[in-house]
Amino acid sequence: MISLRLPPDLEEKLTDLCNIENKTKTDILKESLLLYIKSRETEKSPYELGENYIGKYGSGMTDRSVNHKELIRQKLRKKQNA
């Protein structure tokens, strides 16, 4: 059993909804919790959302992390000469 304290305005909205739906507060709250839990279970992590794209495309350069400073210098020189 769970006891729940609601702000007066939220409790009033819940009461109104119960009257409209012809359901008890318990039924409405159970449905709400089930929907909330279900939505949280189906949320994907950022990795899962981008999983199909991560590592799929590459520049062909295998040493970018090692030579990053030189690559930046080259880009800046190219930009200055343009």
C-alpha positions as CSV (number, residue, x, y, z in Angstrom):
1,M,0.0,0.0,0.0
2,I,1.2,3.5,-0.8
3,S,0.2,6.8,0.7
4,L,0.5,9.8,-1.5
5,R,0.2,13.5,-0.8
6,L,-0.8,15.7,-3.6
7,P,-0.9,19.5,-3.9
8,P,-4.5,20.7,-3.7
9,D,-4.6,21.8,-7.4
10,L,-3.4,18.4,-8.6
11,E,-5.8,16.5,-6.3
12,E,-8.6,18.6,-7.7
13,K,-7.6,17.7,-11.3
14,L,-7.4,14.1,-10.3
15,T,-10.9,14.2,-8.8
16,D,-12.2,15.9,-11.9
17,L,-10.6,13.2,-14.1
18,C,-12.1,10.5,-12.0
19,N,-15.6,11.9,-12.4
20,I,-15.1,12.3,-16.2
21,E,-13.7,8.8,-16.6
22,N,-15.9,7.2,-14.0
23,K,-12.9,5.6,-12.4
24,T,-11.4,5.6,-8.9
25,K,-8.3,7.6,-7.9
26,T,-6.5,4.3,-7.4
27,D,-7.4,3.1,-10.9
28,I,-6.2,6.4,-12.5
29,L,-3.0,6.4,-10.5
30,K,-2.3,2.7,-11.4
31,E,-2.7,3.4,-15.1
32,S,-0.5,6.5,-14.9
33,L,2.3,4.6,-13.1
34,L,2.1,1.7,-15.6
35,L,2.3,4.2,-18.5
36,Y,5.2,6.0,-16.9
37,I,7.2,2.8,-16.2
38,K,6.5,1.5,-19.7
39,S,7.8,4.8,-21.2
40,R,11.0,4.6,-19.2
41,E,11.6,1.0,-20.2
42,T,11.4,1.9,-23.9
43,E,13.7,4.9,-23.7
44,K,17.0,4.3,-25.6
45,S,20.4,5.5,-24.5
46,P,22.3,8.0,-26.7
47,Y,24.5,5.2,-27.9
48,E,21.5,3.0,-28.9
49,L,20.0,6.0,-30.8
50,G,23.2,6.5,-32.8
51,E,24.4,2.9,-32.9
52,N,23.7,2.5,-36.6
53,Y,25.8,5.6,-37.5
54,I,28.7,5.3,-35.1
55,G,31.8,4.1,-36.9
56,K,29.9,3.6,-40.1
57,Y,31.5,6.5,-42.0
58,G,35.2,7.4,-41.8
59,S,37.7,9.7,-43.3
60,G,40.1,6.9,-44.2
61,M,42.7,8.5,-41.9
62,T,43.7,6.1,-39.2
63,D,46.1,8.4,-37.2
64,R,43.7,11.3,-36.5
65,S,44.0,11.0,-32.8
66,V,47.8,10.8,-32.9
67,N,48.4,13.7,-35.3
68,H,45.5,16.0,-34.4
69,K,47.7,19.0,-33.8
70,E,49.3,18.7,-37.2
71,L,46.0,18.2,-38.8
72,I,44.7,21.4,-37.2
73,R,47.8,23.3,-38.3
74,Q,47.2,22.2,-41.9
75,K,43.6,23.2,-41.8
76,L,44.5,26.7,-40.4
77,R,47.3,27.2,-43.0
78,K,44.9,26.1,-45.8
79,K,42.3,28.6,-44.5
80,Q,44.8,31.5,-44.3
81,N,46.1,30.8,-47.8
82,A,42.6,30.7,-49.3
